[in-house]
Amino acid sequence: MNFSSARLAKVKPAASVMVSQLARDLKAQGRDIIDLGLGQPDFDTPAHIIDAAHQAALAGKTRYTPMRGTTELCDAVCDKFRRENGLDYAHNEMIVSNGAKQIIFNAMLATLEPADEVIMCAPFFGSYRDIVLAVGGTPRTIICKPEDEFRLTPERLQAAITEKTRWVMLNLPSNPAGAVYDEAQLQALGAVLEKHPRIILLSDEIYEHIIFDGRTFVSSAKALPHLKERILTVNGVSKAYAMTGWRIGYGAGPKALIDVMIRVQSQVSSAPCSVAQAAAVEALNGPQDTVGQFREAFQRRRDLVVKHVENIPGFQLKAPGGAFYAYIGCEQLIGSKTSNGEVIDSDTNLAGYLIHEAGVASVPGSAYELSPYIRLSTANSDENLNNAMQRIADAVSRLTRV
Ligand SMILES: Cc1ncc(COP(=O)(O)O)c(C=O)c1O
């Protein structure tokens, strides 16, 4: 029997999760695999955060919390926005969910009518497309080019807008390409959005703290104060505090939008886990030194990968400005042949070749709707990254280029 609804049939499981599953399966068969597929910090959650969760559980904070999130966490999020982003949000303008992903899901389910379009900038975090499809909306992709450092330009944004456009999704810094926007670039996009009052901007700022070379992060709502009433700022503790498993994300925006998102959440999960919320309070309010330490490590690893790529003929990579991925162009390798005479005819094929021949898991650019590229996560130890890059270089050198 087919259990899938027609709507769900369009939704793909996350490519990075599938790649990591394949990596685990191959490891279970005894293969030596370095998994650069999944995007999560390899660091442990800082001990003071774990401790806060433990203490909260012992203190009986084990019951349902308010659907919006606990008062303590809403306070901590308000303080964070004021301190780090220069933004003022009240409690009734925010919601805490099971990860930034659920914030996005709540927002899409709450607002999209069947014909509504959501603009997203390829290469993009694949869940944007699949969440929109899952709730019956229509993704509309704008290709963002390497010559624009993978940023959305005002011209391309203007050209993609129709009367059905409901949301524009921005991700800064972006997964997978590490695109970063400065204030002027955000304002240029804002000038386009100003002309289209039906459009809401979703600004996914989950990689805010993973930004390199001394760049300053500017939140969209800060750069566009006149549009704040139609901006949903999305963030969370997963990436900045190495807390992907705790599943805490938060969103801030106009009260009327947050209200309908809470209505969705009330029927999906009631609220996120009470103990994880206590951990997130400590993450946001407690010592922040690990945030800088993680950033330094991610920048060092980015440099390490960029250096290796410079010596791999057929690969192109400009140092990404943020996040922890290397989105590597591989056009020159398409059409090359393996030693068995098989033709590498796509990035999916190349990623398959690399996992089997080099023992390195990567995600093909097709998952992010911009090919031919492969995405490597640089959130791994220097040693693993050095080994992985060496193995990739060796495997690529065995290809016969045509
Ligand atoms: C751009 C982007 N947004 C959101 C998320 C989801 O984050 P969370 O763990 O808070 O659900 C990810 C995770 O990979 C991401 O890359």
The ligand as a MOL file (V3000), in Angstrom:
LIG
                    3D

  0  0  0     0  0            999 V3000
M  V30 BEGIN CTAB
M  V30 COUNTS 16 16 0 0 0
M  V30 BEGIN ATOM
M  V30 1 C 20.6870 27.1350 6.8250 0
M  V30 2 C 20.1630 26.2820 7.9180 0
M  V30 3 N 19.0530 26.6420 8.5680 0
M  V30 4 C 18.5380 25.8860 9.5390 0
M  V30 5 C 19.1350 24.6980 9.9060 0
M  V30 6 C 18.4800 23.8660 10.9670 0
M  V30 7 O 18.9710 24.1570 12.2290 0
M  V30 8 P 18.3580 23.5100 13.5390 0
M  V30 9 O 19.3300 22.4810 14.0090 0
M  V30 10 O 18.2450 24.6370 14.5090 0
M  V30 11 O 17.0340 22.9310 13.1900 0
M  V30 12 C 20.2880 24.2670 9.2660 0
M  V30 13 C 20.9130 22.9750 9.6150 0
M  V30 14 O 21.7170 22.4220 8.9290 0
M  V30 15 C 20.8230 25.0840 8.2480 0
M  V30 16 O 21.9330 24.7310 7.5890 0
M  V30 END ATOM
M  V30 BEGIN BOND
M  V30 1 1 1 2
M  V30 2 1 2 3
M  V30 3 2 2 15
M  V30 4 2 3 4
M  V30 5 1 4 5
M  V30 6 1 5 6
M  V30 7 2 5 12
M  V30 8 1 6 7
M  V30 9 1 7 8
M  V30 10 2 8 9
M  V30 11 1 8 10
M  V30 12 1 8 11
M  V30 13 1 12 13
M  V30 14 1 12 15
M  V30 15 2 13 14
M  V30 16 1 15 16
M  V30 END BOND
M  V30 END CTAB
M  END
